[in-house]
Amino acid sequence: MYFVHLAEEQPGVDQWIEGAALTRRWIALAEGRRATQAEVTALLNDLARRPEPGSGWFDLWLRVRFWASQEGFEIAFHSKNPWAR
């Protein structure tokens, strides 16, 4: 849990806190009751809104997208890298 580790090492850094929260949100969807399409779409949208992400953000987005695809959720809207120029 990359962002959780960074948030613990560097408390008060907003991007790590936000990344840790989004990671926990994904884990809750993956391990809890069956997630809804709306919840998955909202999570992917929230990840894609991150301005100027680093590789950790891209990796998290890829992993969430892969998980969503494997679980049968519609991800066509999220099929392209949101940060590609």
N, C-alpha and C positions, 0 to 999 in steps of 0.2 A: 504494500500500500504506500506507494511513492509519496503522494501528497500528505498523507497522515504522518509519515515519518518526517517530512520537511516541516510540517506545521508544528510538530513537537520540538524539532531542532531550532527552528527560527520562529518563535511565537510572535504574533502580531503582524506577520506578513500576509496581507489580504489574499494574494493569489494562492498561497498554500492553504489558507483556511478555506477558501472557496473550493479549491480542488479536493480537499479532504471531505468537505460536505457533499460534493457531487459524487465522490467515490462511495461514501456511506449510503447515499441515496440509491445508487446503482445496486450495491450489495443488498440493501433492504428489498429492492424489487426482485432481485435474482433469488434470494433465499426465503422470501416470505410467501405470502399467498400469490396466486397467479396475477401478474401485473396486467394492466389494461393497455390498450394501444395508446390511449391519451397520455398515460404516465410515461410510457417509453418515448413517445414523440416529444413530450415536454422535456424530458431529460436530455435527449439528443439536441433539441433546440437550445437549451441552456448551455450545454457544452459548446455548441457552435457559435454562441454569442461572445465567447471569450476573445477579446482583442489581442492580437499579436501573441499567439500561444507559442510555447516552446515545445520541445519534443515530448515532454510528459503529458501535456494537454492533448497532443495529437494521438499519442498512444492510448490514452484513456478513451478518447472518442472512437478510435478503431476498435478497442475491446468491447465497448458498450454496443457499438453497431454490429459487431460480429455476434455477440451474445443475443441481441435482439433478432437478428436474422435466423440464428439457430433455433430460437424459441418460436419462430413463425410469425413474428411481427412484421408489418409493412415498413420498409425502410427506404423505399425508392426515392423519396424526397431527400434523404440523407445519404445518397449513394456517392456523392462527390465530396472531396475534401473542402470543407467550408472556408479554409484559409488559403486555398490555391489562388494564385494571381494570374 
